Amino acid sequence: MRLFVVGREGQIARSLREAAAWETDLVLQSVGRPEVDLLQPGAVATAIAKFRPDIVVNAAAYTAVDRAEDEPGVAFAINRDGAREVAAAAASENVPIIHFSTDYVFDGTKSGPYKEQDAPNPQNVYGCSKLEGERAVMSVNVRQIVLRTSWVYAPFGGNFVQAIWRKLVEGQRLKIVNDQTGCPTYAPDLAAATIALGRRLIRTGWQSDYAGITHIVGSEAVTWYDFGRLIAKRYVAETAGSAEITPVSSSEYAARAVRPANSRLSTERLQSVFDIRLPSLQTSLDNCLDRILQEQGGQS
């Protein structure tokens, strides 16, 4: 299987590269700036045509949620126009695209988990740009799988788990939002699922029910505060240190961009159509923290 990944330094792209290193029958090329810039028309199409992939994965995105409020032009250029460019390039080579999107396309007012057919209503620039990206991808390539995910974390990159662990090590007192609920999703789990999807596409050939939006998130929903407490529990167990965490409201935290209060996504379609289930939250979080601890041990 030849997999062409747009994006190189993000959590999903890096996890895909790591996973591919263990797959003897998988050839993966990951591209990013400056060699391949989504803002440069034609650049990604040339790279895709040269590599001749079986499947294209678009893991590139503008993800600075708060900064996007002040840089909407850049956010839309990457998340909408760049996504369209990648999907069109894949279509021109007659190959499917797997495109990653976000829970932020919803307003968070629903009481239960969001399903794929629920009406989107993004409340910030980032969410708007990603929603337009979904629509752009689906408009130019009939063989597309749009994967909406949420609360992505990894043992590398900038994410909630890394930030909380660092602050615990520094002995900081933490204030964590307790009125936003979502499903933390481990980037290596997303990578494994993406490779499984790719293998399924090659094994079965393209089927019409694959097309469109599919939610793919961790198996359990928690608040940011609950998630922080799980990280702190492991920290205390490993270091015999202490952790002081106070729950706060979103209004007290006062982020630049509005976040959805409910980011829970239903994964019924992921399971019924693709037979994919992600591991438990505790399993994935332990895997992540194991790696963080290993890397800290290697640096000490």
VMD Tcl script that draws the C-alpha trace (Angstrom):
set ca {
  {0.00 0.00 0.00}
  {1.34 3.39 -1.01}
  {0.12 6.15 1.30}
  {0.71 9.82 0.55}
  {0.28 11.98 3.66}
  {-0.12 15.75 3.45}
  {1.25 17.13 6.69}
  {4.51 16.27 8.40}
  {4.88 17.77 11.87}
  {1.33 17.42 13.19}
  {0.35 14.75 15.67}
  {-1.55 12.57 13.19}
  {1.06 12.83 10.41}
  {3.91 12.01 12.78}
  {1.95 9.09 14.24}
  {1.32 7.77 10.74}
  {5.04 7.86 9.98}
  {5.82 6.02 13.21}
  {3.17 3.37 12.52}
  {4.36 2.90 8.93}
  {7.86 2.10 10.14}
  {6.49 -1.18 11.53}
  {4.54 -2.11 8.40}
  {6.74 -3.94 5.93}
  {4.22 -3.77 3.09}
  {3.45 -0.06 3.49}
  {5.26 2.72 1.67}
  {4.47 6.15 3.12}
  {5.53 9.58 1.96}
  {4.79 12.54 4.23}
  {5.15 16.06 2.84}
  {4.95 19.54 4.30}
  {6.33 23.02 4.04}
  {8.52 24.35 2.59}
  {8.88 21.57 0.00}
  {5.12 21.21 -0.50}
  {3.07 24.24 0.52}
  {-0.74 24.07 0.37}
  {-0.76 27.81 -0.29}
  {1.19 27.25 -3.52}
  {-1.24 26.17 -6.27}
  {-0.19 22.96 -8.00}
  {2.54 22.01 -5.53}
  {0.68 19.16 -3.88}
  {-0.72 17.89 -7.20}
  {2.79 17.58 -8.60}
  {4.00 15.69 -5.52}
  {1.03 13.30 -5.56}
  {1.41 12.57 -9.26}
  {5.10 11.82 -8.79}
  {4.53 9.43 -5.86}
  {1.59 7.57 -7.47}
  {-0.21 6.64 -4.22}
  {-3.02 4.20 -3.61}
  {-4.55 6.56 -1.05}
  {-4.02 10.20 -0.07}
  {-4.39 11.30 3.57}
  {-4.82 14.99 4.36}
  {-3.62 15.51 7.92}
  {-2.52 19.10 7.34}
  {-4.50 21.88 8.99}
  {-4.34 25.29 10.60}
  {-5.16 24.32 14.19}
  {-4.36 27.46 16.22}
  {-7.97 27.85 17.36}
  {-7.61 31.14 19.22}
  {-5.21 32.74 16.73}
  {-7.59 31.88 13.90}
  {-9.96 34.53 15.24}
  {-7.38 37.11 14.17}
  {-6.13 35.24 11.08}
  {-9.26 34.00 9.31}
  {-7.69 34.41 5.89}
  {-4.86 32.03 6.70}
  {-7.19 29.54 8.41}
  {-9.51 29.37 5.38}
  {-6.61 29.28 2.91}
  {-5.26 26.12 4.56}
  {-8.36 24.42 5.95}
  {-10.70 25.09 3.02}
  {-8.68 25.99 -0.08}
  {-5.76 23.70 0.76}
  {-8.11 20.82 1.50}
  {-9.81 21.34 -1.85}
  {-6.43 21.34 -3.59}
  {-5.43 18.03 -1.99}
  {-8.77 16.34 -2.75}
  {-8.76 17.54 -6.34}
  {-5.19 16.32 -6.82}
  {-6.18 12.90 -5.48}
  {-9.19 12.85 -7.81}
  {-7.01 13.68 -10.80}
  {-4.93 10.59 -9.99}
  {-8.15 8.57 -9.49}
  {-7.37 7.71 -5.87}
  {-9.44 8.10 -2.67}
  {-8.70 10.70 -0.01}
  {-8.99 10.38 3.76}
  {-9.43 13.88 5.18}
  {-9.38 14.84 8.85}
  {-11.86 17.31 10.32}
  {-13.03 18.33 13.78}
  {-15.76 18.31 16.42}
  {-15.63 22.13 16.31}
  {-18.04 22.10 13.35}
  {-20.80 21.73 15.98}
  {-22.07 24.37 18.40}
  {-22.09 22.02 21.40}
  {-25.72 22.59 22.43}
  {-26.95 19.04 21.80}
  {-27.51 16.97 24.95}
  {-26.19 13.69 23.53}
  {-23.38 12.63 21.19}
  {-23.42 14.22 17.76}
  {-24.08 11.97 14.77}
  {-22.74 12.56 11.28}
  {-26.12 13.76 9.99}
  {-26.58 16.39 12.72}
  {-26.58 19.93 11.41}
  {-23.21 21.70 11.89}
  {-23.12 25.16 13.41}
  {-19.52 26.18 14.17}
  {-18.99 28.94 16.72}
  {-15.46 30.00 15.84}
  {-13.32 30.73 12.79}
  {-11.41 27.46 13.05}
  {-14.63 25.43 13.06}
  {-16.03 27.42 10.13}
  {-12.86 26.88 8.09}
  {-12.86 23.14 8.79}
  {-16.54 22.82 7.86}
  {-15.86 24.59 4.57}
  {-12.93 22.21 4.11}
  {-15.20 19.19 4.49}
  {-17.56 20.59 1.89}
  {-14.72 21.42 -0.48}
  {-13.28 17.91 -0.26}
  {-16.65 16.28 -0.89}
  {-17.35 18.60 -3.83}
  {-14.24 17.67 -5.84}
  {-13.63 13.99 -5.06}
  {-16.43 11.42 -4.95}
  {-14.11 8.90 -3.29}
  {-13.58 10.63 0.02}
  {-13.76 9.68 3.68}
  {-14.00 12.69 5.98}
  {-12.96 11.73 9.50}
  {-14.13 14.08 12.24}
  {-12.10 13.67 15.41}
  {-11.63 15.56 18.67}
  {-9.31 16.40 21.56}
  {-6.28 14.83 19.85}
  {-3.22 14.17 22.00}
  {0.14 12.43 21.61}
  {3.45 12.04 23.44}
  {4.80 14.81 21.21}
  {3.60 18.13 19.83}
  {1.48 20.71 21.57}
  {-1.54 19.14 23.26}
  {-3.43 18.96 26.54}
  {-1.64 15.91 27.95}
  {1.80 17.35 27.26}
  {0.83 20.71 28.76}
  {-0.70 19.25 31.94}
  {2.20 16.88 32.52}
  {4.73 19.70 32.11}
  {2.85 21.91 34.56}
  {2.65 19.08 37.09}
  {6.39 18.53 36.82}
  {6.91 22.26 37.38}
  {4.73 22.11 40.50}
  {2.10 24.50 39.16}
  {-1.39 24.78 40.59}
  {-3.81 23.98 37.80}
  {-7.17 25.44 36.86}
  {-8.95 23.27 34.30}
  {-12.27 23.82 32.53}
  {-15.02 21.54 33.80}
  {-17.98 22.52 31.62}
  {-16.73 21.22 28.25}
  {-17.18 17.52 27.51}
  {-15.52 15.57 24.73}
  {-13.75 12.39 23.73}
  {-9.94 12.49 24.03}
  {-8.38 10.76 21.03}
  {-4.85 9.36 20.93}
  {-3.07 10.23 17.68}
  {-1.37 6.80 17.33}
  {-4.84 5.22 17.58}
  {-5.95 7.47 14.70}
  {-2.89 6.42 12.72}
  {-3.62 2.73 13.25}
  {-7.24 3.24 12.25}
  {-6.22 5.20 9.13}
  {-3.92 2.39 8.01}
  {-6.69 -0.14 8.67}
  {-9.05 1.99 6.57}
  {-6.50 2.10 3.78}
  {-6.08 -1.66 3.82}
  {-9.84 -2.09 3.71}
  {-10.12 0.19 0.68}
  {-7.51 -1.85 -1.17}
  {-8.98 -5.19 -0.10}
  {-12.62 -4.46 -0.95}
  {-12.27 -1.74 -3.56}
  {-14.18 1.50 -3.25}
  {-17.79 1.16 -2.08}
  {-20.34 3.94 -2.15}
  {-21.22 3.61 1.54}
  {-17.64 4.53 2.47}
  {-18.09 8.07 1.17}
  {-18.86 11.04 3.36}
  {-18.38 11.90 7.00}
  {-17.44 9.41 9.71}
  {-16.78 10.28 13.35}
  {-13.65 8.76 14.88}
  {-12.92 9.59 18.51}
  {-11.81 7.95 21.73}
  {-14.29 5.57 23.31}
  {-15.11 7.63 26.43}
  {-16.32 11.17 27.12}
  {-14.92 13.30 29.94}
  {-14.55 16.95 30.82}
  {-11.15 18.61 30.50}
  {-11.05 18.64 34.31}
  {-11.73 14.89 34.49}
  {-9.07 14.28 31.86}
  {-6.59 16.38 33.82}
  {-7.30 14.39 36.98}
  {-6.50 11.13 35.16}
  {-3.15 12.57 34.09}
  {-2.49 13.86 37.61}
  {-3.31 10.45 39.13}
  {-0.60 8.85 37.03}
  {1.82 11.66 37.85}
  {1.33 11.22 41.58}
  {1.70 7.43 41.27}
  {4.94 7.72 39.31}
  {6.62 10.53 41.23}
  {5.04 10.49 44.71}
  {4.53 14.20 44.05}
  {1.36 16.21 44.56}
  {-1.18 17.75 42.23}
  {-3.55 20.60 42.98}
  {-6.30 20.98 40.39}
  {-9.28 23.33 40.60}
  {-12.27 23.08 38.24}
  {-13.26 26.33 36.53}
  {-15.89 27.42 34.02}
  {-15.22 28.32 30.41}
  {-16.08 31.94 31.23}
  {-13.39 31.98 33.92}
  {-10.84 30.54 31.51}
  {-11.76 33.20 28.93}
  {-10.29 31.75 25.74}
  {-10.29 33.93 22.61}
  {-12.43 31.50 20.59}
  {-15.70 29.95 21.78}
  {-15.48 26.18 22.33}
  {-18.47 23.80 22.15}
  {-19.69 22.71 25.58}
  {-20.54 19.27 24.20}
  {-18.02 17.77 21.77}
  {-19.13 14.16 22.11}
  {-19.26 12.35 18.77}
  {-21.08 9.09 18.08}
  {-18.91 6.38 16.50}
  {-21.73 4.06 15.46}
  {-20.97 4.57 11.76}
  {-17.25 3.92 12.30}
  {-18.12 0.58 13.87}
  {-20.94 -0.49 11.54}
  {-19.37 0.50 8.20}
  {-15.65 0.05 8.89}
  {-15.64 -2.30 11.92}
  {-13.19 -0.04 13.77}
  {-13.21 0.64 17.52}
  {-10.58 2.67 19.33}
  {-9.07 1.46 22.64}
  {-10.30 2.62 26.04}
  {-9.31 6.06 27.30}
  {-7.22 4.60 30.12}
  {-5.32 2.27 27.78}
  {-4.48 5.03 25.31}
  {-3.61 7.58 27.99}
  {-1.32 5.05 29.70}
  {0.42 4.40 26.39}
  {0.95 8.11 25.93}
  {2.24 8.71 29.45}
  {4.51 5.66 29.24}
  {6.26 7.30 26.29}
  {6.46 10.69 27.99}
  {8.06 9.03 31.02}
  {10.48 7.06 28.83}
  {11.57 10.20 27.03}
  {11.98 12.09 30.30}
  {14.05 9.21 31.67}
  {16.25 9.28 28.59}
  {16.85 13.02 29.00}
  {17.70 12.87 32.71}
}
mol new
graphics top color blue
foreach p $ca { graphics top sphere $p radius 0.5 }
foreach p [lrange $ca 0 end-1] q [lrange $ca 1 end] { graphics top cylinder $p $q radius 0.2 }
display resetview
